[in-house]
Amino acid sequence: MIKVHKTIALILLILMIVSVTGCGNKNQQTNDTTTSAPSTTESSASADKAGEPVRLVWATDSVGSNSYTIVSAMATMLKDYLPDGSSIDVQPISPGGMGAPYLFESKTADIAFANGAPAKAAWNEGTLGKPPTQSYRAIAGHLTNVAAVTYFSTAFCKKYGVTTLEEVVAKKIPIRIGTSPKGSMDEWCASLALKSLGVTYDDIKKWGGDVIQAGGSQLSDMLKDGKIDMIMNHTSAQSSDVTQDAMTNDVTFVQFGEDMLTFFESQGFERITYKKGTWKGMDKDIVWPGTPDCVFVSKDMPDDVAYALTKGLCEIKDVISNQFSSLTPFDPTTAWMPEKVGGVPLHPGAEKYYKEVGYMK
């Protein structure tokens, strides 16, 4: 009888030990799950990571440029939205806004920054003497506020009694215009500004003026030395060149008239407002035509990849704009609009995302 009782007691003791051990394991598993739970952002990114790995090339400006730095940061974050094992290779092979659309034609890039207006021009009639190309699609527009910032030497304004480009052309004043080399956004904007007024570089030269195409620092020196009267620079409020010119010279910022602004809009530009005090000597708000940076991808990019990239760009907006103030204007709720991407069609994958989140009907 005693042996039976001892046996029963031993069995009960074993059951108690097993029960306690089981409860301990259960609690430990629960705690481990809570500790390793992914954040909302990580969950959102991983939701679209199914599929085969992809190898993408993102073309950008030269190493060390602001564009290269921004794209490198973006690529690192966007890789988390692609299937495991994917890569985004940032290559400094972009020829700039005017030539970037042709990167897709030659299949040397899968993603690139390009300005909306030249993307529209390349799509419709071609740029840089090349035929039209329609080998790209938009996924996000208006990442930056850049515009055709234009200023005269104040000495020039006082000498001829003018403050606008329209007055210069109407009076056929021999103005010396400084801008970047042909093929740049700066030079294109300068040629369009004159075209909107019905004149050409040759007309400027016939009046005794000139059009000087050179690098930013070279033009700054020429302005300081009184060798040019005007600079047009398609740039942002963070431009070091404009800041230097305004600090070291007495300049007058030039407002374009309504007809000029309307003409630029017909070419795919937007109206960009620069606030009073953006630079020294800027004593009022000025509206200039601008064509902000957009993200374009190859038309052959699979829909799910374009969807993932678009989703990623929109979801990292706050993080990336905190790192780079030039990206503050990027607004995912409007980034899909035709006027924000130069009228270039959206990639179907991007369109799916914008509709899915309710930004686009």
PAKE-472025 format. One record per atom (N, C-alpha, C, O): residue in three letters; x, y, z. Coordinates in steps of 0.1 Angstrom, whole numbers, plus 5000, padded with zeros to 4 digits. Example, Ala and Ser with C-alpha at 12.3 -4.5 7.8 and 13.67 -1.06 7.14 Angstrom:
BEGIN
ala513249435078/ala512349555078/ala513249675078/ala514249675085/ser512849785071/ser513749895071/ser512950005079/ser513450115080/
% end
This chain:
BEGIN
met500849885000/met500050005000/met500950125000/met500650224993/ile501950125008/ile502850235009/ile503550254996/ile503750374991/lys503950144990/lys504550154976/lys503650214966/lys504050294958/val502350184967/val501350244958/val501250394960/val501350464950/his501250434973/his501150574975/his502350644970/his502250754965/lys503550584973/lys504750644968/lys504850664953/lys505250764947/thr504250554947/thr504250554932/thr503350674927/thr503650744918/ile502150684933/ile501250784929/ile501850924932/ile501651014923/ala502450944943/ala503051074946/ala504151104936/ala504251224932/leu504951004932/leu506051034922/leu505451074909/leu505951164902/ile504351004905/ile503651044892/ile503151184893/ile503351264883/leu502551224904/leu501951364905/leu503151464905/leu502951574899/leu504251434911/leu505351524911/leu505951544897/leu506251654893/ile506051434889/ile506451444875/ile505551534867/ile505951614859/leu504251504869/leu503251584861/leu503351734865/leu503151814856/met503551764877/met503651904881/met504951974875/met504852084870/ile506051894875/ile507251954868/ile507051974854/ile507452084848/val506451884847/val506151894832/val505252014830/val505452094820/ser504252034838/ser503252144837/ser503952274838/ser503752374830/val504852294849/val505552414851/val506452444839/val506552564835/thr507252344835/thr508152364824/thr507452404812/thr507952494804/gly506252344809/gly505552384797/gly505052524797/gly505152594787/cys504552574809/cys504152714810/cys505252804808/cys505152914802/gly506452764814/gly507652854812/gly508052864798/gly508352974793/asn507952764790/asn508352764776/asn507352854768/asn507752924759/lys506052844771/lys505052914765/lys505253064767/lys505153144757/asn505553104779/asn505753244782/asn507053294774/asn507053404769/gln508053214774/gln509253254767/gln509053274752/gln509553374747/gln508253194746/gln507953204732/gln507153334729/gln507453404720/thr506253364738/thr505453484737/thr506353614737/thr506153704730/asn507253614747/asn508153724749/asn509053744737/asn509353854732/asp509553634731/asp510453634720/asp509753694708/asp510353774701/thr508453654705/thr507753704694/thr507553854695/thr507653924685/thr507253904707/thr506954044709/thr508254124707/thr508254234701/thr509354074711/thr510654144709/thr511054154695/thr511654254691/ser510854054687/ser511254054673/ser510254094663/ser510454084651/ala509154144668/ala508054194658/ala508554304650/ala509154404655/pro508354304637/pro508854404628/pro508054534630/pro506854534634/ser508654644627/ser507954774627/ser506954784616/ser506954694607/thr506054884617/thr505054904606/thr505654924593/thr505254864583/thr506755004593/thr507455024580/thr508054894574/thr507954874562/glu508654814583/glu509254694578/glu508254594573/glu508454534563/ser507054594580/ser505954504576/ser505454544562/ser505154464553/ser505354684560/ser504854734548/ser505754704537/ser505354664526/ala507054724539/ala508054694529/ala508054544525/ala508154514513/ser507954464535/ser508154314532/ser506854264526/ser506954154520/ala505754334526/ala504554284520/ala504654254505/ala503854174500/asp505454334498/asp505554324484/asp506854254479/asp507354284468/lys507554184488/lys508854134485/lys508853994479/lys509953934476/ala507653944476/ala507653814469/ala508153824455/ala508053924449/gly508653714450/gly509053714436/gly510553694434/gly511353684444/glu511053694422/glu512453664419/glu513253794421/glu512753904419/pro514453784426/pro515353904428/pro515453974414/pro515453914404/val515654114415/val515854194403/val517154264405/val517554304416/arg517854294394/arg519054374394/arg518754504386/arg518554504374/leu518754614393/leu518354744386/leu519554844386/leu520354844395/val519554914375/val520655024374/val519955164375/val518955184367/trp520355244385/trp519755374386/trp520855474381/trp521955484388/ala520655544370/ala521555634365/ala521455774372/ala520355824375/thr522655834375/thr522655964382/thr523856044377/thr524655994369/asp523956164383/asp525056244380/asp526356194386/asp526456084392/ser527456274384/ser528756234388/ser528856204403/ser528156254411/val529856114407/val530056084421/val530356214429/val531156294424/gly529756224440/gly529956344448/gly528956454446/gly528856544454/ser528156444435/ser527156544433/ser526056524442/ser525856424448/asn525156634444/asn524056624453/asn523056514448/asn522556434456/ser522856504435/ser522056404429/ser522556264432/ser521756174436/tyr523856244431/tyr524356104434/tyr524156074448/tyr523855954451/thr524356164457/thr524156134472/thr522756104475/thr522456004482/ile521856174469/ile520356154472/ile519956014466/ile519355944473/val520355984454/val519955864448/val520555744455/val519855644457/ser521755754460/ser522455644468/ser521655614480/ser521455504484/ala521155724487/ala520355704499/ala519055644496/ala518555554503/met518455684486/met517155634481/met517255484478/met516455404482/ala518255454470/ala518455314465/ala518655224477/ala518055114477/thr519355264487/thr519555174499/thr518255144506/thr517955034510/met517355244507/met516055224513/met515055154504/met514355064509/leu515055174492/leu514155114483/leu514454964480/leu513554884477/lys515654924482/lys516054784481/lys515254694490/lys514954584487/asp514854754502/asp514054674511/asp512654644506/asp511954564512/tyr512154714496/tyr510854694490/tyr510854594479/tyr509754554474/leu512054554475/leu512154454464/leu512354314469/leu512754304481/pro512154214461/pro512354074465/pro513754054471/pro514754124467/asp513853964481/asp515153944488/asp516153904477/asp515853824468/gly517353954479/gly518453924470/gly518554024458/gly519454014450/ser517554124458/ser517654224447/ser518654334450/ser519154344461/ser519054404440/ser520054514441/ser519654634432/ser518954614422/ile520054754437/ile519954874429/ile521354934428/ile521854984437/asp521854924416/asp523254974413/asp523255114409/asp522655144398/val523755204417/val523755354413/val524955374405/val526155364409/gln524755424392/gln525755444383/gln525855594378/gln524755644375/pro526955664379/pro527055804375/pro527155814360/pro528255864355/ile526155784353/ile526155774338/ile525155864332/ile524955864320/ser524455944340/ser523356034334/ser523956154327/ser524856214333/pro523456184315/pro523956304308/pro523256424313/pro523456534307/gly522356414322/gly521556534327/gly520156534322/gly519756444314/gly519356634326/gly517956634323/gly517556624309/gly516556554306/met518356684300/met517956684286/met518256554279/met517456514270/gly519256484284/gly519556354277/gly519156234285/gly519156124279/ala518756244298/ala518356134306/ala517356034300/ala517455914301/pro516256094293/pro515256004287/pro515855894277/pro515255784276/tyr517055924271/tyr517555834261/tyr518355724268/tyr518755624261/leu518555724281/leu519155614288/leu518255494287/leu518755384287/phe516955514287/phe516055404286/phe515955344272/phe515855224270/glu516155434262/glu516155394248/glu517355294245/glu517255194238/ser518455334251/ser519655254250/ser519755134259/ser520755054259/lys518755124268/lys518755014278/lys519955014288/lys520354914292/thr520455134290/thr521655144300/thr521155174314/thr521955174323/ala519855204316/ala519355234329/ala517955184331/ala517155174321/asp517555144343/asp516255104346/asp515455214353/asp514255224352/ile516255304360/ile515655414367/ile516555534365/ile517755524364/ala515955654365/ala516655774364/ala515855894368/ala514655904367/phe516555994374/phe515956124376/phe515956194362/phe516956184355/ala514956264359/ala514856354348/ala513856464351/ala512956444358/asn514056574345/asn513056684346/asn511856664337/asn512056604326/gly510756704342/gly509456674335/gly509356734321/gly508956664312/ala509756854320/ala509656924306/ala510556864296/ala510056834285/pro511856834298/pro512656764288/pro512156624285/pro512256574274/ala511556564296/ala511056424294/ala509856434284/ala509656344275/lys509056544285/lys507956564276/lys508456594262/lys507956544252/ala509456674261/ala510056714248/ala510656594241/ala510456574229/ala511356514249/ala511956384243/ala510856294238/ala511056224228/trp509756284245/trp508656204242/trp507956244229/trp507656164220/asn507756384227/asn507056434216/asn507856464204/asn507456424193/glu508956534205/glu509756574193/glu511156534194/glu511956554184/gly511656494205/gly513056464207/gly513856574212/gly513456694211/thr515056554218/thr515856654223/thr517356634219/thr517656524215/leu518156734219/leu519556724216/leu519756674202/leu520756604199/gly518856704193/gly518956654179/gly518656514177/gly518856464166/lys518156444187/lys517756304186/lys516256294183/lys515456384186/pro515856174177/pro514456154174/pro513656134187/pro514256104197/pro512356134186/pro511556114199/pro511755974204/pro512055884197/thr511655954217/thr511755824223/thr510555814234/thr510255914241/gln509955704234/gln508855684244/gln509155554252/gln508255474254/ser510455534255/ser510855404262/ser510755414277/ser511355334284/tyr510155514283/tyr510155534297/tyr508755574302/tyr507855614294/arg508555554315/arg507255584321/arg507555654335/arg508655634341/ala506655734339/ala506855804352/ala506355724364/ala505455644363/ile507055744375/ile506555684388/ile506255784399/ile505555764408/ala506955904398/ala506756004408/ala507356134403/ala508356144397/gly506556244405/gly506956374400/gly507156474411/gly506656464422/his507756584407/his507956704416/his508556674429/his508056694440/leu509756604428/leu510556574440/leu511256704446/leu511456704458/thr511456794437/thr512256914441/thr511557044435/thr510757034426/asn511957154441/asn511557284435/asn512757344428/asn513557404435/val512757334415/val513857394407/val513157484396/val512157444391/ala513757594393/ala513157684383/ala514257764376/ala515457764380/ala513857834366/ala514757914358/ala515058044365/ala514558154361/val515958034375/val516258154383/val517058254374/val518058214368/thr516558374373/thr517158474364/thr517458604371/thr516658654378/tyr518658654369/tyr518958784375/tyr519958864366/tyr520758814359/phe519659004366/phe520559094359/phe521559154369/phe521359154381/ser522659204363/ser523459294371/ser522659424373/ser522159474364/thr522659474385/thr521959594388/thr522559714380/thr521759804377/ala523859714378/ala524459814370/ala523859814356/ala523659924350/phe523559694350/phe522959694337/phe521559754337/phe521159824328/cys520759724348/cys519459774349/cys519459924349/cys518659994343/lys520359984357/lys520460124358/lys520960194345/lys520460304342/lys521860124338/lys522360184326/lys521260194315/lys521260294308/tyr520460094314/tyr519460094303/tyr517960114308/tyr517060124300/gly517760134321/gly516460154326/gly515460044324/gly514360064321/val515959924326/val515059804324/val515159714336/val516159714344/thr514159634339/thr514159534349/thr513559404345/thr513459304353/thr513159394332/thr512559264327/thr513159224314/thr513759314307/leu513159104310/leu513659054298/leu512859104286/leu513359124275/glu511559114289/glu510659164278/glu511059304274/glu511059344262/glu511459394283/glu511959524280/glu513159524272/glu513359604263/val514059434276/val515359414269/val515159384254/val515759444245/val514259294252/val513959244238/val513259354230/val513559384219/ala512259424236/ala511459524230/ala512359644225/ala512159704215/lys513459674234/lys514359784231/lys515559744223/lys516459824220/lys515659614221/lys516859554214/lys518159594220/lys519159644214/ile518159584233/ile519359624241/ile520459514240/ile520159394240/pro521759554238/pro522859464237/pro523159394250/pro524159434257/ile522459294254/ile522659224266/ile523559104264/ile523559034254/arg524359084274/arg525358974274/arg524758864284/arg524858884296/ile524258754278/ile523558654286/ile524558544290/ile525258484281/gly524558504302/gly525458394307/gly524658274310/gly523658284318/thr524958154305/thr524258034308/thr525157914306/thr526257924301/ser524757794310/ser525557674309/ser525657624295/ser524957674286/pro526557534292/pro526757484278/pro525557424272/pro524657384280/lys525457424259/lys524357364252/lys524157224256/lys525057144258/gly522857184258/gly522557054263/gly522157044277/gly521656944282/ser522457154284/ser522057164299/ser520657224300/ser520157284291/met520057204312/met518757264315/met518857414314/met517957484310/asp519957474320/asp520057614320/asp519957674306/asp519257774303/glu520757624297/glu520857674283/glu519457654276/glu519057744269/trp518857544278/trp517557514272/trp516557624277/trp515757674269/cys516557644290/cys515557754295/cys515857884289/cys514957964286/ala517157924287/ala517458054281/ala516958064267/ala516458164263/ser517157954260/ser516657954246/ser515157964245/ser514658024236/leu514457894254/leu513057894255/leu512558034259/leu511558084253/ala513258094268/ala512858234272/ala512858324260/ala511958404259/leu513958324253/leu514058404241/leu512958364230/leu512358454224/lys512758234229/lys511758194219/lys510458244222/lys509658274213/ser510058244235/ser508758294239/ser508558444236/ser507458494234/leu509658514234/leu509658654230/leu509858674215/leu509958794210/gly510058564208/gly510158574193/gly511558604188/gly511658654177/val512558584196/val513958614192/val514858494194/val514458394201/thr516058494189/thr517058394190/thr518358444195/thr518558564197/tyr519358354197/tyr520658394200/tyr521258494190/tyr521958584193/asp520958454177/asp521558544166/asp520958684167/asp521758774164/asp519758694171/asp519158834172/asp519858914183/asp520159024182/ile520158844194/ile520858904205/ile522258954201/ile522659064204/lys522858874193/lys524258914188/lys524159024178/lys525059114177/lys523059024170/lys522959134160/lys522759274167/lys523159374161/trp522159274179/trp522059394186/trp523259444193/trp523359544200/gly524359354192/gly525559394199/gly525759314212/gly526759334219/gly524859224215/gly524959144227/gly525659014225/gly526359004215/asp525558924234/asp526158794232/asp525558694242/asp524858724251/val525758564239/val525358454247/val526558374250/val527158304242/ile526958374263/ile528158304268/ile527758184275/ile527058184285/gln528258064270/gln527957944277/gln529257894284/gln530257864278/ala529057874297/ala530257834305/ala529757774318/ala528557764321/gly530757724326/gly530457664339/gly529957774349/gly530257894347/gly529357724360/gly528857814370/gly529857914376/gly529658034377/ser531057864380/ser532057944387/ser532558044377/ser532958154380/gln532758004364/gln533258094354/gln532258204351/gln532658324350/leu530958174351/leu529958284349/leu529958374361/leu529758494359/ser530058324373/ser530158404385/ser531258504384/ser531058624387/asp532458464380/asp533558554378/asp533358654368/asp533658774369/met532658614357/met532358714346/met531358814350/met531458934347/leu530358774358/leu529358864364/leu530058974373/leu529859094372/lys530958914381/lys531659004391/lys532559104383/lys532759214388/asp533159064372/asp534059144364/asp533359234354/asp533959314347/gly531959224354/gly531259314345/gly531259264331/gly531059344321/lys531559134328/lys531659084314/lys530359024309/lys530258994297/ile529458994318/ile528058954314/ile527059034322/ile527359084333/asp525859044317/asp524759124323/asp523659044329/asp522959094338/met523558914326/met522458834330/met522958694332/met523758644324/ile522358624341/ile522558474343/ile521258414344/ile520358454352/met521058294337/met519958214339/met520358074343/met521258014337/asn519858034355/asn520357904361/asn519157824366/asn518457864375/his518857714359/his517757634364/his518157554376/his518857454375/thr517757604388/thr518257544400/thr517357564411/thr516157604410/ser517757524423/ser516857524435/ser517257644444/ser518257714442/ala516457664455/ala516757764465/ala518057734472/ala518557824479/gln518557614471/gln519757574478/gln521057604470/gln522157564474/ser520857664458/ser521957684449/ser523157764455/ser522957884459/ser524357704455/ser525457774460/ser525957884450/ser526457994454/asp525757864437/asp526157954427/asp525358084428/asp525958194428/val524058074430/val523158194431/val523458264444/val523558384444/thr523658184454/thr523958244468/thr525258334467/thr525258444472/gln526258274460/gln527558344459/gln527358474450/gln527858574454/asp526658454439/asp526458574430/asp525758684437/asp526058804436/ala524658654445/ala523858754452/ala524758814463/ala524558934467/met525658744469/met526458794480/met527558884476/met527958974482/thr528158854464/thr529358924459/thr529059024448/thr529959094444/asn527759034444/asn527359124433/asn526059194437/asn525359144445/asp525859314431/asp524559374433/asp523759334421/asp523959374409/val522759244424/val521959184413/val520459214415/val519959244426/thr519759214404/thr518259234404/thr517659104398/thr517859074387/phe516759044407/phe516158924402/phe514958964393/phe514259054395/val514858884382/val513958914371/val512658834371/val512758714370/gln511558904372/gln510258834371/gln509858824356/gln509858924349/phe509458704351/phe508858684338/phe507458734338/phe506758724348/gly506958784326/gly505558824325/gly504658704323/gly505058594321/glu503358734323/glu502358634322/glu502458554309/glu502358424309/asp502758624298/asp502858554285/asp503958454285/asp503858344280/met505158494291/met506258404291/met505958284300/met506358174296/leu505358304312/leu505058194321/leu504058094314/leu504257974315/thr503158144307/thr502158064300/thr502857984289/thr502557864287/phe503758044282/phe504557974271/phe505257854278/phe505257744272/phe505957884289/phe506757774295/phe505857664300/phe506157544299/glu504657694304/glu503657594309/glu503357504297/glu503157384298/ser503257564285/ser502857484273/ser504057384269/ser503857284262/gln505157414275/gln506357324272/gln506557214283/gln507557144283/gly505557214293/gly505657114304/gly506257164317/gly506457084326/phe506457294318/phe506957354330/phe505857384340/phe504657394336/glu506157404352/glu505257454363/glu505657594367/glu506757634365/arg504757654374/arg505057784381/arg505657754395/arg504957694403/ile506857794397/ile507457774410/ile507757914417/ile508358004411/thr507257924429/thr507358054436/thr508558044446/thr508657954454/tyr509458144444/tyr510558164454/tyr510258284463/tyr509858394458/lys510358264475/lys509858364485/lys510858474486/lys512058464485/lys510358594490/lys511158714493/lys512258674503/lys511958604513/gly513458714500/gly514558694509/gly515258554507/gly516158524515/thr514858484497/thr515558354494/thr517058384492/thr517858304497/trp517358494485/trp518758534483/trp518858684486/trp517858754486/lys520058724489/lys520258874492/lys519858954480/lys520158914468/gly519159054482/gly518659144471/gly517259104466/gly516759174457/met516758994470/met515458944465/met514359004474/met514058944485/asp513759114470/asp512959194479/asp511459164477/asp510559234483/lys511159064469/lys509659024467/lys509658884463/lys510558824458/asp508458824464/asp508258684459/asp508358694444/asp507958784437/ile508958584438/ile509058584423/ile508658444418/ile508958344424/val507858444408/val507458314401/val508258294389/val508258374380/trp508858184388/trp509658144377/trp509158014371/trp508557934379/pro509357984358/pro508957854353/pro510057754357/pro511257774357/gly509557634361/gly510457534366/gly509957394362/gly508757374359/thr510957304361/thr510557164358/thr511257074368/thr512357034365/pro510657044379/pro511256974390/pro511656834386/pro511256774376/asp512556774394/asp513056644392/asp511956534394/asp511156554403/cys511956444385/cys510956334385/cys511756194385/cys512856194381/val511056094389/val511655954387/val510955884376/val509755864376/phe511755844367/phe511255764355/phe511855624355/phe512955614360/val511155534350/val511655394348/val511455344334/val510655404327/ser512055234331/ser511855174318/ser510455134316/ser509855084325/lys509955154304/lys508555104301/lys508454954302/lys507354894304/asp509654884301/asp509654734302/asp509754684316/asp509754564318/met509854774326/met509954724340/met508654654343/met507554704341/pro508754534350/pro507554464354/pro506754544363/pro507254624371/asp505454524362/asp504454604370/asp504754594385/asp504654694392/asp505054474390/asp505254454404/asp506454524409/asp506454574421/val507454544401/val508654614405/val508454764405/val508854834415/ala507754814395/ala507454954395/ala506454994406/ala506655094412/tyr505554904409/tyr504654924421/tyr505454934434/tyr505255024442/ala506454834436/ala507254834448/ala508054964449/ala508155014460/leu508655004438/leu509455124439/leu508655254442/leu509055334450/thr507455254436/thr506555374438/thr506055374453/thr506155474460/lys505655264458/lys505255244472/lys506455284481/lys506255364491/gly507655234478/gly508755274486/gly509055424486/gly509255474497/leu509055484475/leu509355624474/leu508355704482/leu508755794490/cys507055674482/cys506055744489/cys506155714504/cys505955804512/glu506555594508/glu506555564522/glu507855614529/glu507855634541/ile508955634521/ile510155694527/ile510255844526/ile511255904530/lys509155904522/lys509156044519/lys509656124531/lys510556214530/asp509156104543/asp509456184554/asp510956164558/asp511656254562/val511356034557/val512756004561/val513756074552/val514756134556/ile513456064539/ile514456114529/ile514456264528/ile515456324526/ser513256324530/ser513156474530/ser513856534543/ser514256654543/asn513856454554/asn514556504566/asn516056504563/asn516756584569/gln516456404555/gln517956404552/gln518356504542/gln519456564543/phe517456534532/phe517756624521/phe516656724520/phe515556694515/ser516956844524/ser515856944524/ser515356984510/ser514257024509/ser516156954500/ser515756984486/ser514556894482/ser513856924472/leu514356784489/leu513256694486/leu511956724494/leu510956654492/thr511956824501/thr510756864509/thr509556884501/thr508456854505/pro509656944489/pro508456964480/pro507756834476/pro506556834472/phe508356724476/phe507856594472/phe506556564480/phe506556554492/asp505456544473/asp504156524479/asp503556394472/asp502956414461/pro503556284478/pro503056164472/pro501556174468/pro501156104459/thr500756254475/thr499356264471/thr499156334457/thr498056314451/thr500156404452/thr500056474439/thr501056434430/thr501056474418/ala502056344434/ala503156304426/ala502756234413/ala503656224404/trp501556184412/trp501056114400/trp500556204389/trp500356164378/met500256324393/met499456414383/met500256444371/met501456464371/pro499656454359/pro500356474346/pro501256594346/pro502356594341/glu500756704352/glu501556824352/glu502756814361/glu503756894360/lys502856714370/lys503956694379/lys505056614372/lys506156604377/val504656544361/val505656454355/val505856484340/val506256404332/gly505556614336/gly505756654323/gly504756594313/gly504956594301/gly503656544318/gly502656484309/gly503056344304/gly502256284296/val504156284309/val504556154305/val503656054312/val503356064324/pro503155944305/pro502255844312/pro502855784324/pro504155754324/leu502055744334/leu502555674345/leu502755524341/leu502155474332/his503755464348/his503855324346/his502655254352/his502255294363/pro502155144346/pro500955074352/pro501155034367/pro500155044374/gly502354994370/gly502654954384/gly502455074394/gly501955064405/ala502955194389/ala502855314397/ala501355354398/ala500855394409/glu500655344387/glu499255384387/glu498455294397/glu497555344404/lys498755164397/lys498155074406/lys498255124421/lys497355114429/tyr499555164424/tyr499755204438/tyr498955324441/tyr498355334452/tyr499055434433/tyr498355554436/tyr496855534437/tyr496155604445/lys496255444429/lys494855424430/lys494555344443/lys493555364450/glu495455244446/glu495255164458/glu495155244471/glu494355214480/val496055344472/val496055424484/val495055544484/val494955624493/gly494355564472/gly493355664471/gly493855804467/gly493055894467/tyr495055814463/tyr495555944458/tyr495055974444/tyr494756084441/met494855864436/met494355884423/met493055804421/met492955694425/lys492155864414/lys490855804412/lys490855704400/lys489855644397/
% end
